[in-house]
Structures are given as C-alpha cells and as structure tokens.
Amino acid sequence: MVVTELVEARHWCDRCGEPADAGGHEACAAARALEPPRYCTHCRRRMKVQVVPTGWSAVCVEHGEIRG
C-alpha cells in the first residue's frame, strides 16, 4: 500500500520573507509599489536583484527569474 502525504504549499512575503498569511504586511505592500521583491514567494530564498532604469529583475536559484 502506498500512502501519499499532501504537503500544503506555503507562500512567503516577497519583501520581508515572513509567512504571507501571518498578516501585518501593509508596510510591505506599500514598499513593494516602489521596490522590487527581495525573497522568493515559493521557497523564501533571498533573490539576486538587479535594478536598471527600465525596470528590475530578480532571480531565485530554484524558481528562476521574474521581471518588472
């Protein structure tokens, strides 16, 4: 018999890296209007961020690149 365990995916705040469902992220949401993300929302790793005059790019070693 094979038992499959369901693992609940947890999402993280892309600015402070804390659990997104914990609440209290109003300041993070306001700052994200002007800043690029700093943490991967899937794995909580700190991302490599590059800001250029035309936008930004953020790279997670596990989940790839996002641009804005």
VMD Tcl script that draws the C-alpha trace (Angstrom):
set ca {
  {0.00 0.00 0.00}
  {1.34 3.44 -0.96}
  {0.50 6.34 1.31}
  {0.60 9.77 -0.28}
  {1.02 12.68 2.07}
  {-0.32 16.02 0.96}
  {2.07 18.86 1.60}
  {0.48 22.25 1.89}
  {2.32 24.88 -0.12}
  {3.31 27.85 1.99}
  {3.75 31.29 0.48}
  {6.16 33.88 1.78}
  {6.15 37.68 1.68}
  {8.38 38.81 -1.19}
  {9.68 41.78 0.77}
  {10.36 40.59 4.34}
  {10.45 36.81 3.86}
  {7.96 36.05 6.64}
  {4.84 33.87 6.10}
  {2.41 35.76 3.86}
  {-0.63 34.51 5.74}
  {0.67 35.81 9.10}
  {-0.77 39.27 8.45}
  {0.77 42.64 9.19}
  {2.23 43.12 5.71}
  {0.66 46.52 4.98}
  {4.09 48.21 5.09}
  {5.48 45.52 2.78}
  {2.68 46.06 0.28}
  {3.24 49.83 0.33}
  {7.01 49.44 -0.15}
  {6.54 46.92 -2.98}
  {4.81 49.62 -5.02}
  {8.26 51.21 -5.40}
  {10.74 48.36 -4.77}
  {11.48 45.01 -6.41}
  {10.87 41.77 -4.48}
  {13.69 40.53 -2.24}
  {12.52 36.99 -1.31}
  {11.09 34.16 -3.42}
  {7.41 33.66 -2.57}
  {7.72 29.90 -3.13}
  {10.83 28.94 -1.16}
  {11.77 32.01 0.93}
  {15.26 32.22 -0.57}
  {16.84 35.64 -0.87}
  {16.89 36.58 -4.56}
  {19.59 38.28 -6.58}
  {18.02 41.60 -7.61}
  {19.21 43.97 -10.31}
  {17.62 47.39 -10.82}
  {18.07 49.20 -14.14}
  {16.49 52.42 -15.45}
  {13.87 50.45 -17.40}
  {12.81 48.12 -14.54}
  {14.21 45.28 -12.45}
  {14.92 41.56 -12.47}
  {15.02 39.16 -9.52}
  {16.47 35.65 -9.74}
  {15.77 32.72 -7.40}
  {18.27 29.88 -7.86}
  {15.43 27.36 -7.52}
  {12.49 29.05 -9.30}
  {14.09 31.28 -11.94}
  {13.75 34.91 -12.90}
  {10.93 37.44 -12.67}
  {10.97 40.93 -14.16}
  {9.12 44.11 -13.52}
}
mol new
graphics top color blue
foreach p $ca { graphics top sphere $p radius 0.5 }
foreach p [lrange $ca 0 end-1] q [lrange $ca 1 end] { graphics top cylinder $p $q radius 0.2 }
display resetview
